[in-house]
């Protein structure tokens, strides 16, 4: 427990990023809340850019038309 608490403190207060591995492959990571917020903001920005691009594509269908096509 004390090792886990020390690890969390290193991440939270020193900004250290720690990779968790299984069989030599990284499967997860511990990052600070600040880093997580940054990653989420970047992801949201990327999603927004993709949505704007999709809205400009020719031949796109309205939500109403899609619902009618699938019987909703």
Predicted model as a PDB file, atoms N, CA, C, CB and O in Angstrom, pLDDT in the B-factor column:
MODEL        1                                                                  
ATOM      1  N   UNK A   1       0.816  -1.199   0.000  1.00 76.00           N  
ATOM      2  CA  UNK A   1       0.000   0.000   0.000  1.00 76.00           C  
ATOM      3  C   UNK A   1       0.857   1.259   0.000  1.00 76.00           C  
ATOM      4  CB  UNK A   1      -0.927   0.000   1.197  1.00 76.00           C  
ATOM      5  O   UNK A   1       0.542   2.226  -0.694  1.00 76.00           O  
ATOM      6  N   UNK A   2       1.922   1.251   0.765  1.00 79.00           N  
ATOM      7  CA  UNK A   2       2.749   2.463   0.817  1.00 79.00           C  
ATOM      8  C   UNK A   2       3.425   2.700  -0.526  1.00 79.00           C  
ATOM      9  CB  UNK A   2       3.809   2.355   1.937  1.00 79.00           C  
ATOM     10  O   UNK A   2       3.589   3.851  -0.932  1.00 79.00           O  
ATOM     11  N   UNK A   3       3.822   1.640  -1.226  1.00 93.00           N  
ATOM     12  CA  UNK A   3       4.432   1.801  -2.547  1.00 93.00           C  
ATOM     13  C   UNK A   3       3.419   2.383  -3.524  1.00 93.00           C  
ATOM     14  CB  UNK A   3       4.971   0.450  -3.071  1.00 93.00           C  
ATOM     15  O   UNK A   3       3.764   3.221  -4.357  1.00 93.00           O  
ATOM     16  N   UNK A   4       2.159   1.937  -3.420  1.00 92.00           N  
ATOM     17  CA  UNK A   4       1.131   2.472  -4.304  1.00 92.00           C  
ATOM     18  C   UNK A   4       0.900   3.952  -4.010  1.00 92.00           C  
ATOM     19  CB  UNK A   4      -0.182   1.681  -4.149  1.00 92.00           C  
ATOM     20  O   UNK A   4       0.797   4.759  -4.934  1.00 92.00           O  
ATOM     21  N   UNK A   5       0.818   4.310  -2.740  1.00 93.00           N  
ATOM     22  CA  UNK A   5       0.626   5.709  -2.360  1.00 93.00           C  
ATOM     23  C   UNK A   5       1.795   6.564  -2.847  1.00 93.00           C  
ATOM     24  CB  UNK A   5       0.472   5.838  -0.834  1.00 93.00           C  
ATOM     25  O   UNK A   5       1.589   7.674  -3.336  1.00 93.00           O  
ATOM     26  N   UNK A   6       3.013   6.057  -2.715  1.00 94.00           N  
ATOM     27  CA  UNK A   6       4.184   6.785  -3.210  1.00 94.00           C  
ATOM     28  C   UNK A   6       4.107   6.976  -4.724  1.00 94.00           C  
ATOM     29  CB  UNK A   6       5.477   6.040  -2.835  1.00 94.00           C  
ATOM     30  O   UNK A   6       4.444   8.042  -5.238  1.00 94.00           O  
ATOM     31  N   UNK A   7       3.670   5.952  -5.425  1.00 95.00           N  
ATOM     32  CA  UNK A   7       3.549   6.031  -6.884  1.00 95.00           C  
ATOM     33  C   UNK A   7       2.518   7.087  -7.276  1.00 95.00           C  
ATOM     34  CB  UNK A   7       3.159   4.656  -7.474  1.00 95.00           C  
ATOM     35  O   UNK A   7       2.765   7.902  -8.165  1.00 95.00           O  
ATOM     36  N   UNK A   8       1.374   7.070  -6.618  1.00 95.00           N  
ATOM     37  CA  UNK A   8       0.333   8.059  -6.895  1.00 95.00           C  
ATOM     38  C   UNK A   8       0.846   9.464  -6.608  1.00 95.00           C  
ATOM     39  CB  UNK A   8      -0.927   7.771  -6.059  1.00 95.00           C  
ATOM     40  O   UNK A   8       0.570  10.387  -7.374  1.00 95.00           O  
ATOM     41  N   UNK A   9       1.579   9.640  -5.529  1.00 96.00           N  
ATOM     42  CA  UNK A   9       2.134  10.955  -5.198  1.00 96.00           C  
ATOM     43  C   UNK A   9       3.127  11.419  -6.254  1.00 96.00           C  
ATOM     44  CB  UNK A   9       2.812  10.918  -3.826  1.00 96.00           C  
ATOM     45  O   UNK A   9       3.151  12.602  -6.594  1.00 96.00           O  
ATOM     46  N   UNK A  10       3.938  10.522  -6.776  1.00 96.00           N  
ATOM     47  CA  UNK A  10       4.893  10.887  -7.838  1.00 96.00           C  
ATOM     48  C   UNK A  10       4.147  11.381  -9.070  1.00 96.00           C  
ATOM     49  CB  UNK A  10       5.796   9.680  -8.209  1.00 96.00           C  
ATOM     50  O   UNK A  10       4.562  12.342  -9.718  1.00 96.00           O  
ATOM     51  N   UNK A  11       3.039  10.713  -9.385  1.00 97.00           N  
ATOM     52  CA  UNK A  11       2.235  11.112 -10.543  1.00 97.00           C  
ATOM     53  C   UNK A  11       1.534  12.442 -10.271  1.00 97.00           C  
ATOM     54  CB  UNK A  11       1.196  10.018 -10.887  1.00 97.00           C  
ATOM     55  O   UNK A  11       1.592  13.359 -11.090  1.00 97.00           O  
ATOM     56  N   UNK A  12       0.880  12.540  -9.131  1.00 96.00           N  
ATOM     57  CA  UNK A  12       0.066  13.715  -8.827  1.00 96.00           C  
ATOM     58  C   UNK A  12       0.886  14.976  -8.565  1.00 96.00           C  
ATOM     59  CB  UNK A  12      -0.795  13.431  -7.637  1.00 96.00           C  
ATOM     60  O   UNK A  12       0.515  16.060  -9.014  1.00 96.00           O  
ATOM     61  N   UNK A  13       1.979  14.844  -7.853  1.00 96.00           N  
ATOM     62  CA  UNK A  13       2.705  16.037  -7.410  1.00 96.00           C  
ATOM     63  C   UNK A  13       3.977  16.326  -8.187  1.00 96.00           C  
ATOM     64  CB  UNK A  13       3.044  15.902  -5.977  1.00 96.00           C  
ATOM     65  O   UNK A  13       4.443  17.465  -8.202  1.00 96.00           O  
ATOM     66  N   UNK A  14       4.541  15.327  -8.827  1.00 96.00           N  
ATOM     67  CA  UNK A  14       5.771  15.537  -9.594  1.00 96.00           C  
ATOM     68  C   UNK A  14       5.523  15.454 -11.094  1.00 96.00           C  
ATOM     69  CB  UNK A  14       6.824  14.516  -9.189  1.00 96.00           C  
ATOM     70  O   UNK A  14       6.432  15.693 -11.889  1.00 96.00           O  
ATOM     71  N   UNK A  15       4.290  15.115 -11.486  1.00 95.00           N  
ATOM     72  CA  UNK A  15       3.955  15.045 -12.895  1.00 95.00           C  
ATOM     73  C   UNK A  15       4.568  13.863 -13.624  1.00 95.00           C  
ATOM     74  CB  UNK A  15       4.375  16.290 -13.558  1.00 95.00           C  
ATOM     75  O   UNK A  15       4.623  13.852 -14.854  1.00 95.00           O  
ATOM     76  N   UNK A  16       5.024  12.874 -12.882  1.00 97.00           N  
ATOM     77  CA  UNK A  16       5.626  11.703 -13.504  1.00 97.00           C  
ATOM     78  C   UNK A  16       4.541  10.885 -14.204  1.00 97.00           C  
ATOM     79  CB  UNK A  16       6.374  10.841 -12.451  1.00 97.00           C  
ATOM     80  O   UNK A  16       3.420  10.764 -13.711  1.00 97.00           O  
ATOM     81  N   UNK A  17       4.893  10.334 -15.346  1.00 97.00           N  
ATOM     82  CA  UNK A  17       3.988   9.443 -16.080  1.00 97.00           C  
ATOM     83  C   UNK A  17       4.521   8.027 -15.942  1.00 97.00           C  
ATOM     84  CB  UNK A  17       3.864   9.858 -17.595  1.00 97.00           C  
ATOM     85  O   UNK A  17       5.697   7.767 -16.196  1.00 97.00           O  
ATOM     86  N   UNK A  18       3.650   7.119 -15.538  1.00 96.00           N  
ATOM     87  CA  UNK A  18       4.091   5.757 -15.264  1.00 96.00           C  
ATOM     88  C   UNK A  18       3.313   4.786 -16.137  1.00 96.00           C  
ATOM     89  CB  UNK A  18       3.915   5.409 -13.768  1.00 96.00           C  
ATOM     90  O   UNK A  18       2.082   4.762 -16.112  1.00 96.00           O  
ATOM     91  N   UNK A  19       4.044   3.980 -16.914  1.00 96.00           N  
ATOM     92  CA  UNK A  19       3.439   2.967 -17.775  1.00 96.00           C  
ATOM     93  C   UNK A  19       3.286   1.677 -16.993  1.00 96.00           C  
ATOM     94  CB  UNK A  19       4.287   2.737 -19.050  1.00 96.00           C  
ATOM     95  O   UNK A  19       4.198   1.253 -16.283  1.00 96.00           O  
ATOM     96  N   UNK A  20       2.132   1.062 -17.131  1.00 95.00           N  
ATOM     97  CA  UNK A  20       1.864  -0.238 -16.512  1.00 95.00           C  
ATOM     98  C   UNK A  20       1.970  -1.291 -17.602  1.00 95.00           C  
ATOM     99  CB  UNK A  20       0.448  -0.276 -15.816  1.00 95.00           C  
ATOM    100  O   UNK A  20       1.350  -1.173 -18.658  1.00 95.00           O  
ATOM    101  N   UNK A  21       2.752  -2.307 -17.339  1.00 96.00           N  
ATOM    102  CA  UNK A  21       3.018  -3.318 -18.369  1.00 96.00           C  
ATOM    103  C   UNK A  21       2.528  -4.688 -17.949  1.00 96.00           C  
ATOM    104  CB  UNK A  21       4.503  -3.380 -18.681  1.00 96.00           C  
ATOM    105  O   UNK A  21       2.456  -5.025 -16.768  1.00 96.00           O  
ATOM    106  N   UNK A  22       2.194  -5.464 -18.970  1.00 97.00           N  
ATOM    107  CA  UNK A  22       1.851  -6.871 -18.786  1.00 97.00           C  
ATOM    108  C   UNK A  22       2.591  -7.628 -19.879  1.00 97.00           C  
ATOM    109  CB  UNK A  22       0.281  -7.122 -18.849  1.00 97.00           C  
ATOM    110  O   UNK A  22       2.425  -7.338 -21.064  1.00 97.00           O  
ATOM    111  N   UNK A  23       3.393  -8.581 -19.486  1.00 97.00           N  
ATOM    112  CA  UNK A  23       4.176  -9.373 -20.435  1.00 97.00           C  
ATOM    113  C   UNK A  23       5.036  -8.484 -21.339  1.00 97.00           C  
ATOM    114  CB  UNK A  23       3.246 -10.240 -21.288  1.00 97.00           C  
ATOM    115  O   UNK A  23       5.208  -8.764 -22.525  1.00 97.00           O  
ATOM    116  N   UNK A  24       5.568  -7.418 -20.759  1.00 96.00           N  
ATOM    117  CA  UNK A  24       6.471  -6.545 -21.499  1.00 96.00           C  
ATOM    118  C   UNK A  24       5.799  -5.533 -22.402  1.00 96.00           C  
ATOM    119  CB  UNK A  24       7.371  -7.362 -22.306  1.00 96.00           C  
ATOM    120  O   UNK A  24       6.486  -4.782 -23.094  1.00 96.00           O  
ATOM    121  N   UNK A  25       4.455  -5.488 -22.417  1.00 97.00           N  
ATOM    122  CA  UNK A  25       3.734  -4.527 -23.247  1.00 97.00           C  
ATOM    123  C   UNK A  25       2.972  -3.554 -22.370  1.00 97.00           C  
ATOM    124  CB  UNK A  25       2.773  -5.244 -24.210  1.00 97.00           C  
ATOM    125  O   UNK A  25       2.342  -3.947 -21.389  1.00 97.00           O  
ATOM    126  N   UNK A  26       3.035  -2.285 -22.729  1.00 97.00           N  
ATOM    127  CA  UNK A  26       2.295  -1.272 -21.980  1.00 97.00           C  
ATOM    128  C   UNK A  26       0.806  -1.480 -22.210  1.00 97.00           C  
ATOM    129  CB  UNK A  26       2.723   0.165 -22.401  1.00 97.00           C  
ATOM    130  O   UNK A  26       0.345  -1.553 -23.349  1.00 97.00           O  
ATOM    131  N   UNK A  27       0.056  -1.576 -21.108  1.00 98.00           N  
ATOM    132  CA  UNK A  27      -1.386  -1.793 -21.198  1.00 98.00           C  
ATOM    133  C   UNK A  27      -2.191  -0.635 -20.620  1.00 98.00           C  
ATOM    134  CB  UNK A  27      -1.756  -3.071 -20.488  1.00 98.00           C  
ATOM    135  O   UNK A  27      -3.389  -0.518 -20.882  1.00 98.00           O  
ATOM    136  N   UNK A  28      -1.547   0.210 -19.844  1.00 97.00           N  
ATOM    137  CA  UNK A  28      -2.221   1.355 -19.242  1.00 97.00           C  
ATOM    138  C   UNK A  28      -1.146   2.325 -18.750  1.00 97.00           C  
ATOM    139  CB  UNK A  28      -3.173   0.911 -18.068  1.00 97.00           C  
ATOM    140  O   UNK A  28       0.048   2.024 -18.766  1.00 97.00           O  
ATOM    141  N   UNK A  29      -1.606   3.493 -18.313  1.00 97.00           N  
ATOM    142  CA  UNK A  29      -0.659   4.477 -17.796  1.00 97.00           C  
ATOM    143  C   UNK A  29      -1.298   5.275 -16.675  1.00 97.00           C  
ATOM    144  CB  UNK A  29      -0.179   5.415 -18.915  1.00 97.00           C  
ATOM    145  O   UNK A  29      -2.510   5.487 -16.651  1.00 97.00           O  
ATOM    146  N   UNK A  30      -0.468   5.706 -15.758  1.00 97.00           N  
ATOM    147  CA  UNK A  30      -0.898   6.627 -14.711  1.00 97.00           C  
ATOM    148  C   UNK A  30      -0.372   7.999 -15.093  1.00 97.00           C  
ATOM    149  CB  UNK A  30      -0.384   6.182 -13.284  1.00 97.00           C  
ATOM    150  O   UNK A  30       0.827   8.191 -15.292  1.00 97.00           O  
ATOM    151  N   UNK A  31      -1.295   8.952 -15.190  1.00 97.00           N  
ATOM    152  CA  UNK A  31      -0.917  10.330 -15.502  1.00 97.00           C  
ATOM    153  C   UNK A  31      -1.628  11.251 -14.530  1.00 97.00           C  
ATOM    154  CB  UNK A  31      -1.265  10.699 -16.978  1.00 97.00           C  
ATOM    155  O   UNK A  31      -2.632  10.878 -13.922  1.00 97.00           O  
ATOM    156  N   UNK A  32      -1.103  12.449 -14.392  1.00 97.00           N  
ATOM    157  CA  UNK A  32      -1.723  13.405 -13.481  1.00 97.00           C  
ATOM    158  C   UNK A  32      -3.076  13.848 -14.025  1.00 97.00           C  
ATOM    159  CB  UNK A  32      -0.806  14.622 -13.263  1.00 97.00           C  
ATOM    160  O   UNK A  32      -3.356  13.705 -15.215  1.00 97.00           O  
ATOM    161  N   UNK A  33      -3.901  14.383 -13.150  1.00 96.00           N  
ATOM    162  CA  UNK A  33      -5.202  14.907 -13.559  1.00 96.00           C  
ATOM    163  C   UNK A  33      -5.016  16.019 -14.589  1.00 96.00           C  
ATOM    164  CB  UNK A  33      -5.992  15.429 -12.334  1.00 96.00           C  
ATOM    165  O   UNK A  33      -5.823  16.152 -15.509  1.00 96.00           O  
ATOM    166  N   UNK A  34      -3.978  16.801 -14.443  1.00 96.00           N  
ATOM    167  CA  UNK A  34      -3.684  17.887 -15.395  1.00 96.00           C  
ATOM    168  C   UNK A  34      -3.393  17.316 -16.783  1.00 96.00           C  
ATOM    169  CB  UNK A  34      -2.480  18.737 -14.903  1.00 96.00           C  
ATOM    170  O   UNK A  34      -3.892  17.836 -17.781  1.00 96.00           O  
ATOM    171  N   UNK A  35      -2.590  16.250 -16.853  1.00 96.00           N  
ATOM    172  CA  UNK A  35      -2.299  15.615 -18.137  1.00 96.00           C  
ATOM    173  C   UNK A  35      -3.564  15.005 -18.746  1.00 96.00           C  
ATOM    174  CB  UNK A  35      -1.220  14.535 -17.965  1.00 96.00           C  
ATOM    175  O   UNK A  35      -3.769  15.081 -19.958  1.00 96.00           O  
ATOM    176  N   UNK A  36      -4.403  14.407 -17.916  1.00 97.00           N  
ATOM    177  CA  UNK A  36      -5.643  13.818 -18.403  1.00 97.00           C  
ATOM    178  C   UNK A  36      -6.541  14.894 -19.002  1.00 97.00           C  
ATOM    179  CB  UNK A  36      -6.373  13.078 -17.270  1.00 97.00           C  
ATOM    180  O   UNK A  36      -7.126  14.687 -20.065  1.00 97.00           O  
ATOM    181  N   UNK A  37      -6.657  16.034 -18.337  1.00 97.00           N  
ATOM    182  CA  UNK A  37      -7.473  17.129 -18.855  1.00 97.00           C  
ATOM    183  C   UNK A  37      -6.945  17.606 -20.206  1.00 97.00           C  
ATOM    184  CB  UNK A  37      -7.504  18.296 -17.854  1.00 97.00           C  
ATOM    185  O   UNK A  37      -7.727  17.890 -21.114  1.00 97.00           O  
ATOM    186  N   UNK A  38      -5.637  17.694 -20.341  1.00 96.00           N  
ATOM    187  CA  UNK A  38      -5.032  18.105 -21.603  1.00 96.00           C  
ATOM    188  C   UNK A  38      -5.333  17.088 -22.700  1.00 96.00           C  
ATOM    189  CB  UNK A  38      -3.515  18.279 -21.441  1.00 96.00           C  
ATOM    190  O   UNK A  38      -5.703  17.470 -23.811  1.00 96.00           O  
ATOM    191  N   UNK A  39      -5.178  15.804 -22.403  1.00 95.00           N  
ATOM    192  CA  UNK A  39      -5.477  14.760 -23.382  1.00 95.00           C  
ATOM    193  C   UNK A  39      -6.941  14.805 -23.820  1.00 95.00           C  
ATOM    194  CB  UNK A  39      -5.148  13.383 -22.802  1.00 95.00           C  
ATOM    195  O   UNK A  39      -7.247  14.656 -25.003  1.00 95.00           O  
ATOM    196  N   UNK A  40      -7.832  15.011 -22.867  1.00 96.00           N  
ATOM    197  CA  UNK A  40      -9.259  15.079 -23.200  1.00 96.00           C  
ATOM    198  C   UNK A  40      -9.568  16.306 -24.051  1.00 96.00           C  
ATOM    199  CB  UNK A  40     -10.107  15.101 -21.921  1.00 96.00           C  
ATOM    200  O   UNK A  40     -10.378  16.228 -24.974  1.00 96.00           O  
ATOM    201  N   UNK A  41      -8.933  17.438 -23.752  1.00 96.00           N  
ATOM    202  CA  UNK A  41      -9.137  18.653 -24.547  1.00 96.00           C  
ATOM    203  C   UNK A  41      -8.643  18.449 -25.976  1.00 96.00           C  
ATOM    204  CB  UNK A  41      -8.413  19.853 -23.899  1.00 96.00           C  
ATOM    205  O   UNK A  41      -9.299  18.869 -26.929  1.00 96.00           O  
ATOM    206  N   UNK A  42      -7.488  17.803 -26.125  1.00 95.00           N  
ATOM    207  CA  UNK A  42      -6.964  17.517 -27.462  1.00 95.00           C  
ATOM    208  C   UNK A  42      -7.887  16.572 -28.227  1.00 95.00           C  
ATOM    209  CB  UNK A  42      -5.559  16.914 -27.367  1.00 95.00           C  
ATOM    210  O   UNK A  42      -8.122  16.755 -29.421  1.00 95.00           O  
ATOM    211  N   UNK A  43      -8.400  15.576 -27.540  1.00 95.00           N  
ATOM    212  CA  UNK A  43      -9.325  14.630 -28.160  1.00 95.00           C  
ATOM    213  C   UNK A  43     -10.601  15.346 -28.609  1.00 95.00           C  
ATOM    214  CB  UNK A  43      -9.667  13.487 -27.180  1.00 95.00           C  
ATOM    215  O   UNK A  43     -11.098  15.098 -29.707  1.00 95.00           O  
ATOM    216  N   UNK A  44     -11.127  16.227 -27.768  1.00 94.00           N  
ATOM    217  CA  UNK A  44     -12.333  16.976 -28.122  1.00 94.00           C  
ATOM    218  C   UNK A  44     -12.089  17.879 -29.324  1.00 94.00           C  
ATOM    219  CB  UNK A  44     -12.811  17.808 -26.934  1.00 94.00           C  
ATOM    220  O   UNK A  44     -12.950  18.002 -30.195  1.00 94.00           O  
ATOM    221  N   UNK A  45     -10.933  18.502 -29.373  1.00 94.00           N  
ATOM    222  CA  UNK A  45     -10.595  19.373 -30.499  1.00 94.00           C  
ATOM    223  C   UNK A  45     -10.511  18.559 -31.798  1.00 94.00           C  
ATOM    224  CB  UNK A  45      -9.255  20.107 -30.233  1.00 94.00           C  
ATOM    225  O   UNK A  45     -10.990  18.995 -32.845  1.00 94.00           O  
ATOM    226  N   UNK A  46      -9.905  17.387 -31.716  1.00 93.00           N  
ATOM    227  CA  UNK A  46      -9.797  16.512 -32.883  1.00 93.00           C  
ATOM    228  C   UNK A  46     -11.182  16.060 -33.337  1.00 93.00           C  
ATOM    229  CB  UNK A  46      -8.912  15.288 -32.566  1.00 93.00           C  
ATOM    230  O   UNK A  46     -11.474  16.060 -34.533  1.00 93.00           O  
ATOM    231  N   UNK A  47     -12.036  15.676 -32.388  1.00 92.00           N  
ATOM    232  CA  UNK A  47     -13.398  15.257 -32.719  1.00 92.00           C  
ATOM    233  C   UNK A  47     -14.172  16.392 -33.376  1.00 92.00           C  
ATOM    234  CB  UNK A  47     -14.131  14.778 -31.464  1.00 92.00           C  
ATOM    235  O   UNK A  47     -14.905  16.165 -34.339  1.00 92.00           O  
ATOM    236  N   UNK A  48     -14.018  17.602 -32.869  1.00 91.00           N  
ATOM    237  CA  UNK A  48     -14.711  18.760 -33.418  1.00 91.00           C  
ATOM    238  C   UNK A  48     -14.250  19.028 -34.851  1.00 91.00           C  
ATOM    239  CB  UNK A  48     -14.472  19.999 -32.537  1.00 91.00           C  
ATOM    240  O   UNK A  48     -15.067  19.310 -35.727  1.00 91.00           O  
ATOM    241  N   UNK A  49     -12.954  18.939 -35.083  1.00 92.00           N  
ATOM    242  CA  UNK A  49     -12.419  19.161 -36.433  1.00 92.00           C  
ATOM    243  C   UNK A  49     -12.969  18.111 -37.401  1.00 92.00           C  
ATOM    244  CB  UNK A  49     -10.867  19.121 -36.420  1.00 92.00           C  
ATOM    245  O   UNK A  49     -13.320  18.436 -38.535  1.00 92.00           O  
ATOM    246  N   UNK A  50     -13.042  16.865 -36.959  1.00 89.00           N  
ATOM    247  CA  UNK A  50     -13.569  15.794 -37.819  1.00 89.00           C  
ATOM    248  C   UNK A  50     -15.049  16.018 -38.105  1.00 89.00           C  
ATOM    249  CB  UNK A  50     -13.358  14.411 -37.160  1.00 89.00           C  
ATOM    250  O   UNK A  50     -15.505  15.784 -39.225  1.00 89.00           O  
ATOM    251  N   UNK A  51     -15.795  16.464 -37.115  1.00 87.00           N  
ATOM    252  CA  UNK A  51     -17.226  16.721 -37.315  1.00 87.00           C  
ATOM    253  C   UNK A  51     -17.433  17.866 -38.294  1.00 87.00           C  
ATOM    254  CB  UNK A  51     -17.913  17.038 -35.976  1.00 87.00           C  
ATOM    255  O   UNK A  51     -18.296  17.787 -39.167  1.00 87.00           O  
ATOM    256  N   UNK A  52     -16.651  18.929 -38.156  1.00 87.00           N  
ATOM    257  CA  UNK A  52     -16.769  20.057 -39.082  1.00 87.00           C  
ATOM    258  C   UNK A  52     -16.438  19.630 -40.504  1.00 87.00           C  
ATOM    259  CB  UNK A  52     -15.851  21.205 -38.651  1.00 87.00           C  
ATOM    260  O   UNK A  52     -17.102  20.049 -41.452  1.00 87.00           O  
ATOM    261  N   UNK A  53     -15.424  18.807 -40.651  1.00 87.00           N  
ATOM    262  CA  UNK A  53     -15.048  18.312 -41.978  1.00 87.00           C  
ATOM    263  C   UNK A  53     -16.174  17.471 -42.566  1.00 87.00           C  
ATOM    264  CB  UNK A  53     -13.743  17.485 -41.905  1.00 87.00           C  
ATOM    265  O   UNK A  53     -16.502  17.609 -43.745  1.00 87.00           O  
ATOM    266  N   UNK A  54     -16.762  16.610 -41.760  1.00 83.00           N  
ATOM    267  CA  UNK A  54     -17.845  15.745 -42.238  1.00 83.00           C  
ATOM    268  C   UNK A  54     -19.053  16.560 -42.673  1.00 83.00           C  
ATOM    269  CB  UNK A  54     -18.254  14.752 -41.150  1.00 83.00           C  
ATOM    270  O   UNK A  54     -19.730  16.201 -43.637  1.00 83.00           O  
ATOM    271  N   UNK A  55     -19.328  17.651 -41.973  1.00 80.00           N  
ATOM    272  CA  UNK A  55     -20.468  18.491 -42.334  1.00 80.00           C  
ATOM    273  C   UNK A  55     -20.285  19.163 -43.684  1.00 80.00           C  
ATOM    274  CB  UNK A  55     -20.695  19.541 -41.272  1.00 80.00           C  
ATOM    275  O   UNK A  55     -21.264  19.509 -44.346  1.00 80.00           O  
ATOM    276  N   UNK A  56     -19.049  19.348 -44.092  1.00 83.00           N  
ATOM    277  CA  UNK A  56     -18.764  20.001 -45.368  1.00 83.00           C  
ATOM    278  C   UNK A  56     -18.744  19.028 -46.543  1.00 83.00           C  
ATOM    279  CB  UNK A  56     -17.443  20.717 -45.289  1.00 83.00           C  
ATOM    280  O   UNK A  56     -18.732  19.456 -47.697  1.00 83.00           O  
ATOM    281  N   UNK A  57     -18.740  17.734 -46.266  1.00 82.00           N  
ATOM    282  CA  UNK A  57     -18.642  16.736 -47.324  1.00 82.00           C  
ATOM    283  C   UNK A  57     -19.923  16.704 -48.154  1.00 82.00           C  
ATOM    284  CB  UNK A  57     -18.357  15.350 -46.729  1.00 82.00           C  
ATOM    285  O   UNK A  57     -21.028  16.734 -47.613  1.00 82.00           O  
ATOM    286  N   UNK A  58     -19.758  16.641 -49.476  1.00 78.00           N  
ATOM    287  CA  UNK A  58     -20.944  16.558 -50.335  1.00 78.00           C  
ATOM    288  C   UNK A  58     -21.645  15.215 -50.162  1.00 78.00           C  
ATOM    289  CB  UNK A  58     -20.557  16.767 -51.812  1.00 78.00           C  
ATOM    290  O   UNK A  58     -21.011  14.204 -49.857  1.00 78.00           O  
ATOM    291  N   UNK A  59     -22.943  15.219 -50.357  1.00 79.00           N  
ATOM    292  CA  UNK A  59     -23.702  13.973 -50.302  1.00 79.00           C  
ATOM    293  C   UNK A  59     -24.068  13.528 -48.903  1.00 79.00           C  
ATOM    294  CB  UNK A  59     -22.934  12.899 -50.958  1.00 79.00           C  
ATOM    295  O   UNK A  59     -24.601  12.433 -48.726  1.00 79.00           O  
ATOM    296  N   UNK A  60     -23.797  14.339 -47.921  1.00 76.00           N  
ATOM    297  CA  UNK A  60     -24.171  13.917 -46.571  1.00 76.00           C  
ATOM    298  C   UNK A  60     -25.679  13.987 -46.418  1.00 76.00           C  
ATOM    299  CB  UNK A  60     -23.475  14.792 -45.499  1.00 76.00           C  
ATOM    300  O   UNK A  60     -26.342  14.794 -47.069  1.00 76.00           O  
ATOM    301  N   UNK A  61     -26.214  13.139 -45.556  1.00 78.00           N  
ATOM    302  CA  UNK A  61     -27.652  13.070 -45.358  1.00 78.00           C  
ATOM    303  C   UNK A  61     -28.015  13.680 -44.023  1.00 78.00           C  
ATOM    304  CB  UNK A  61     -28.148  11.625 -45.442  1.00 78.00           C  
ATOM    305  O   UNK A  61     -27.234  13.641 -43.072  1.00 78.00           O  
ATOM    306  N   UNK A  62     -29.195  14.236 -43.964  1.00 81.00           N  
ATOM    307  CA  UNK A  62     -29.673  14.813 -42.704  1.00 81.00           C  
ATOM    308  C   UNK A  62     -30.037  13.688 -41.742  1.00 81.00           C  
ATOM    309  CB  UNK A  62     -30.897  15.749 -42.944  1.00 81.00           C  
ATOM    310  O   UNK A  62     -30.293  12.558 -42.155  1.00 81.00           O  
ATOM    311  N   UNK A  63     -30.055  14.012 -40.475  1.00 83.00           N  
ATOM    312  CA  UNK A  63     -30.441  13.046 -39.454  1.00 83.00           C  
ATOM    313  C   UNK A  63     -31.872  12.566 -39.688  1.00 83.00           C  
ATOM    314  CB  UNK A  63     -30.303  13.660 -38.050  1.00 83.00           C  
ATOM    315  O   UNK A  63     -32.182  11.391 -39.491  1.00 83.00           O  
ATOM    316  N   UNK A  64     -32.729  13.474 -40.105  1.00 86.00           N  
ATOM    317  CA  UNK A  64     -34.122  13.107 -40.370  1.00 86.00           C  
ATOM    318  C   UNK A  64     -34.203  12.066 -41.490  1.00 86.00           C  
ATOM    319  CB  UNK A  64     -34.947  14.358 -40.743  1.00 86.00           C  
ATOM    320  O   UNK A  64     -34.981  11.116 -41.401  1.00 86.00           O  
ATOM    321  N   UNK A  65     -33.401  12.245 -42.540  1.00 84.00           N  
ATOM    322  CA  UNK A  65     -33.408  11.304 -43.658  1.00 84.00           C  
ATOM    323  C   UNK A  65     -32.863   9.939 -43.226  1.00 84.00           C  
ATOM    324  CB  UNK A  65     -32.580  11.861 -44.832  1.00 84.00           C  
ATOM    325  O   UNK A  65     -33.398   8.902 -43.618  1.00 84.00           O  
ATOM    326  N   UNK A  66     -31.814   9.942 -42.431  1.00 84.00           N  
ATOM    327  CA  UNK A  66     -31.231   8.685 -41.935  1.00 84.00           C  
ATOM    328  C   UNK A  66     -32.255   7.938 -41.091  1.00 84.00           C  
ATOM    329  CB  UNK A  66     -29.943   8.959 -41.107  1.00 84.00           C  
ATOM    330  O   UNK A  66     -32.425   6.729 -41.247  1.00 84.00           O  
ATOM    331  N   UNK A  67     -32.942   8.655 -40.191  1.00 88.00           N  
ATOM    332  CA  UNK A  67     -33.959   8.010 -39.347  1.00 88.00           C  
ATOM    333  C   UNK A  67     -35.068   7.405 -40.200  1.00 88.00           C  
ATOM    334  CB  UNK A  67     -34.555   9.021 -38.349  1.00 88.00           C  
ATOM    335  O   UNK A  67     -35.522   6.294 -39.927  1.00 88.00           O  
ATOM    336  N   UNK A  68     -35.505   8.121 -41.223  1.00 90.00           N  
ATOM    337  CA  UNK A  68     -36.565   7.619 -42.101  1.00 90.00           C  
ATOM    338  C   UNK A  68     -36.096   6.365 -42.839  1.00 90.00           C  
ATOM    339  CB  UNK A  68     -36.995   8.707 -43.113  1.00 90.00           C  
ATOM    340  O   UNK A  68     -36.866   5.420 -43.011  1.00 90.00           O  
ATOM    341  N   UNK A  69     -34.841   6.356 -43.273  1.00 88.00           N  
ATOM    342  CA  UNK A  69     -34.314   5.215 -44.000  1.00 88.00           C  
ATOM    343  C   UNK A  69     -34.257   3.949 -43.157  1.00 88.00           C  
ATOM    344  CB  UNK A  69     -32.947   5.534 -44.517  1.00 88.00           C  
ATOM    345  O   UNK A  69     -34.414   2.844 -43.676  1.00 88.00           O  
ATOM    346  N   UNK A  70     -34.032   4.111 -41.852  1.00 90.00           N  
ATOM    347  CA  UNK A  70     -33.927   2.921 -40.986  1.00 90.00           C  
ATOM    348  C   UNK A  70     -35.220   2.661 -40.220  1.00 90.00           C  
ATOM    349  CB  UNK A  70     -32.768   3.084 -39.995  1.00 90.00           C  
ATOM    350  O   UNK A  70     -35.283   1.777 -39.365  1.00 90.00           O  
ATOM    351  N   UNK A  71     -36.246   3.441 -40.537  1.00 89.00           N  
ATOM    352  CA  UNK A  71     -37.564   3.182 -39.965  1.00 89.00           C  
ATOM    353  C   UNK A  71     -37.788   3.695 -38.559  1.00 89.00           C  
ATOM    354  CB  UNK A  71     -37.807   1.753 -39.972  1.00 89.00           C  
ATOM    355  O   UNK A  71     -38.567   3.119 -37.799  1.00 89.00           O  
ATOM    356  N   UNK A  72     -37.114   4.768 -38.210  1.00 89.00           N  
ATOM    357  CA  UNK A  72     -37.335   5.339 -36.869  1.00 89.00           C  
ATOM    358  C   UNK A  72     -38.287   6.510 -36.918  1.00 89.00           C  
ATOM    359  CB  UNK A  72     -36.014   5.782 -36.247  1.00 89.00           C  
ATOM    360  O   UNK A  72     -38.583   7.108 -35.884  1.00 89.00           O  
TER     361      UNK A  72                                                      
ENDMDL                                                                          
END                                                                             
